[in-house]
């Protein structure tokens, strides 16, 4: 069996395992293995093929890790306006209950609401900042 075929089979196996586990880093390793397969097609010696696989694969893993460290963490889905269109909408709170909750009518239904700052429990317009289950978390406008 050709050396390049072995490298391609290893790359395919890494991709298959990545699909089963969802580990994005295995794709970087698979790219390194594919680079070694291309080196094998170019009749590069086996030791150089191994070095190519190691350098390309580990270089991509380190590069991706550094990139992920510089990107700020994404907003959780329950507070992300791209996921939940209710985030940012305004509701009118008429009165707060002693336990820090209230009931408001929003989009034709009654919702339980709570404030993200219990010290600011005043009636009036509030903005939805998060949805937790069937409860809206509000911020005073």
N, C-alpha and C positions, 0 to 999 in steps of 0.2 A: 504494500500500500504506500502511496506517495506521502511524503511528509506534509505537503500542503493539505491533503485530504484529512489527515489526522487533526491538523490545526482547525480546519473548517468544522469537523465534527465536534471538537472541543468548544468552539465558538457557538455552534448550534445548541449544544448541551447547556452551556451557560445561559443562553437566551431562554431555553425551555425552563430551566430552574428559576430564572428571574420571573417568568410568566406565572409560575406556580406560587412564588413567595412574595412577589411585589417589591423585591429589593433592587432599587434602581442602580446601585453600585455594581451589580453583576453585569449590567449592560456595558459599563465602562471596561470591565474585565474582558467581556466578549469582544469589544472593539480592539483591545490589545491582542487577543488571540487571532482575530481577523488580520491584524497588521502582521503578525507572525506568519500567517498563511500566505499573505502577499509576498513577504520576504522569502518564503519557501518557493513560491513561483519564480522568483528572481534568482534562484539557485544560491541563496545565501547559506553559509554553513549553519549547522544545527545550533551551535552555541550562540551565534549571532541572532538566530530566530528566537531563541529563549530570551535573550537580552531585549530584543525588540518587544516581545510580548510583555515582559516585566516592566520595561520603561514606559511603554505606551499605556498599558493598563493601570499601573500604579500612578502614573502622571495624571491620567484622567480622573482617577479616584480622588487624589489629593486636590486637584483643581476644582472638582465638583464640590468637595467638602469645604474648601475655602470660599467658593461662591455662595454656598448655603449659609455660611457663617456671616457673610456681609449683608444678606437679604434680611430685612426685618420680618419677624414672624407675622403670619397672616392673621386677620381678625377671625375669631371663632364664628362659626356659621350662624349661631343664634344672635350675633350682634353685627353681622355683615350685611350691609344694604344691597350687595350684589346677589346675595342668596335669599334674603327675606325682604320683600318690598315694603313691609310695614315699618322698617327701621327708618326713622326720620320723619314719620307722619306725626301730625299734631292731634292731640285729644284734649277734651275739656273735662277737668276734674271739678265737680261741684263741691264735694266734701270728702274729707279723709276720715276713715274709721280710727278708733283709738289704737288698734293694733298696727297702724301704718299702712293699711291697704285701702283701696277704694274700688268702686265699681263704675265703669264708664261704658257708654254705648259707642262702639266703633265698628264701622262697616256692617251695620245692621244687627249687631249682636252685643250682648253684655259681656264685658271682659273684666276679670280681676286685674288690678294694677297695683304696683308697689313702686316706691321711689328709690332711685339709686343713691340718694342722700337723705336718710330719714330726718335730718335736721331741717330740711326745707319742705315740710308738709303744708303747703298753702294751696288753697283752691286756685283754679285758673288754667291757663293753657300749659300743657306739658308736651314734651317731645318723646316719642318712643325710641329708646336706645338699645333695647334687647328684648327678645321673646324667650321666656323660659317656660316650656310646656305650654299651658294655656294662660299664662300670666304675662302681662306686659310690664316691662321695667321702664320707668319714666324719668325724665330729667326736666326740671323747671326751666321754662323758656325765659 
